[in-house]
């Protein structure tokens, strides 16, 4: 069910937005550590045809094409990509190159059906055929626990993602409501030469509705948002099993989320907001997550900002029920991971020429999911840690723009991460 970033085209006209920290109060389970939104340009924003081809070391080649345009109230953009690499050895003392082939295609359509109504549709298809190496689980072997050359071992992943959205603005766009439907359909198969060794397929359906109302036209502005999303995930283990150890029927998880959010802005100096979400889940315990943040910019160009929040990450179906004979077995008793954290920082702008900043962060993660090798079989299986994982540190950055044509960025992060009872990492 995870997105394959290997098939995502690096569109030079795309916009990337990053929400740092726990964002589960808005986006649910998968946003325990942050959200990255990759927004491709529409055909109206970037019309025309573009072609790209690259080649390099390790027998690597990449190509992409894009065409976009608009007519009246309608615009479109279509893309296609291909990536191949011969790869490099990944095994302990191995010589087998682990390569891959990936193709991707996408279509984005927008229609301004009325002055206050916009309809959108997005579709994306991806296919990956990639080599990989197995881990040596032979007791007494000098390479026990290490990756070893595994000729003929590979995986194939096929995925389709679709989205339909309708956005309606009322009261001069002070009240905006959006209805969205999404689907993600994925299929994976593993092979040893021509023999299929394991596989699974799954589908995620999601419908969401959000409605935001903006109050105030002067220096003080308020924004109230209520939202709900309903999601179902279907999963089926398709691993071949002549001995009947694998359940090959379908399983599913249903989740309903209710969200409330409030945002406040006062002039160009102060912003603040808070959000809360409650998830009703038929497989895991219901969860409530929250987030609050504030920022104040002084006339001197100094900005102070802080945030606090919580997050949750439900186990995936493969972690729960996945199976690969002698190499991996899922754990249906897994609990969701939970996180809480805060951050505070300061930023200083020197006109339009330079900006420097630093942010201190502190996070706590409990019930972390990791891979265990329990005796006597020592077959890999996921489990929840009984200890807490702690991360804290400071991020610093500087951005200098000496001229409109030049920009220089620098960043440094100091991270102190530790697991209670285990060795520390710096």
WOSUL-V907058 format. One record per backbone hydrogen bond with DSSP energy under -1.0 kcal/mol. NH is the residue of the N-H (numbers start at 1). CO is the residue of the C=O. Records with the same first field share a line. If there is no record, write none. Layout:
NH = CO  CO
This chain:
5 = 3
7 = 4
8 = 5
11 = 9
14 = 11
15 = 39
17 = 37
19 = 35
23 = 31
26 = 23
27 = 23
28 = 24
31 = 28
35 = 19
37 = 17
39 = 15
46 = 42
48 = 68
50 = 66
52 = 64
54 = 62
56 = 60
60 = 56
61 = 84
62 = 54
63 = 82
64 = 52
65 = 80
66 = 50
67 = 78
68 = 48
69 = 76
71 = 74
74 = 71
75 = 110
76 = 69
77 = 108
78 = 67
79 = 106
80 = 65
81 = 104
82 = 63
83 = 102
84 = 61
85 = 100
86 = 58
92 = 147
94 = 91
98 = 88
100 = 85
101 = 129
102 = 83
103 = 127
104 = 81
105 = 125
106 = 79
107 = 123
108 = 77
109 = 121
110 = 75
111 = 119
112 = 73
113 = 111
114 = 117
117 = 114
118 = 167
119 = 111
120 = 165
121 = 109
122 = 163
123 = 107
124 = 161
125 = 105
126 = 159
127 = 103
128 = 157
129 = 101
130 = 155
131 = 99
132 = 153
136 = 146
141 = 138
144 = 141
145 = 136
146 = 143
148 = 134
153 = 150
154 = 191
155 = 130
156 = 189
157 = 128
158 = 187
159 = 126
160 = 185
161 = 124
162 = 183
163 = 122
164 = 181
165 = 120
166 = 179
167 = 118
168 = 177
169 = 116
170 = 175
174 = 171
175 = 170
176 = 212
177 = 168
178 = 210
179 = 166
180 = 208
181 = 164
182 = 206
183 = 162
184 = 204
185 = 160
186 = 202
187 = 158
188 = 200
189 = 156
190 = 198
191 = 154
192 = 195
193 = 152
195 = 192
197 = 190
198 = 190
200 = 188
201 = 236
202 = 186
203 = 234
204 = 184
205 = 232
206 = 182
207 = 230
208 = 180
209 = 228
210 = 178
211 = 226
212 = 176
213 = 224
214 = 174
215 = 222
221 = 265
222 = 215
223 = 263
224 = 213
225 = 261
226 = 211
227 = 259
228 = 209
229 = 257
230 = 207
231 = 255
232 = 205
233 = 253
234 = 203
235 = 251
236 = 201
238 = 199
244 = 241
251 = 235
253 = 233
255 = 231
256 = 280
257 = 229
258 = 278
259 = 227
260 = 276
261 = 225
262 = 274
263 = 223
264 = 272
265 = 221
266 = 270
267 = 219
269 = 266
270 = 266
271 = 295
272 = 264
273 = 293
274 = 262
275 = 291
276 = 260
277 = 289
278 = 258
279 = 287
280 = 256
282 = 254
287 = 279
289 = 277
291 = 275
292 = 308
293 = 273
294 = 306
295 = 271
296 = 304
297 = 269
298 = 302
301 = 298
303 = 347
304 = 296
305 = 345
306 = 294
307 = 343
308 = 292
309 = 341
310 = 290
311 = 339
313 = 337
320 = 316
321 = 317
322 = 318
324 = 328
327 = 324
328 = 324
329 = 380
330 = 322
331 = 319
334 = 331
337 = 313
338 = 366
339 = 311
340 = 364
341 = 309
342 = 362
343 = 307
344 = 360
345 = 305
346 = 358
347 = 303
348 = 356
349 = 301
350 = 354
353 = 350
354 = 350
355 = 399
356 = 348
357 = 397
358 = 346
359 = 395
360 = 344
361 = 393
362 = 342
363 = 391
364 = 340
365 = 389
366 = 338
370 = 383
372 = 381
378 = 374
381 = 372
383 = 370
385 = 368
389 = 365
390 = 418
391 = 363
392 = 416
393 = 361
394 = 414
395 = 359
396 = 412
397 = 357
398 = 410
399 = 355
400 = 408
401 = 353
406 = 403
408 = 400
410 = 398
412 = 396
414 = 394
416 = 392
417 = 425
418 = 390
420 = 388
422 = 419
425 = 417
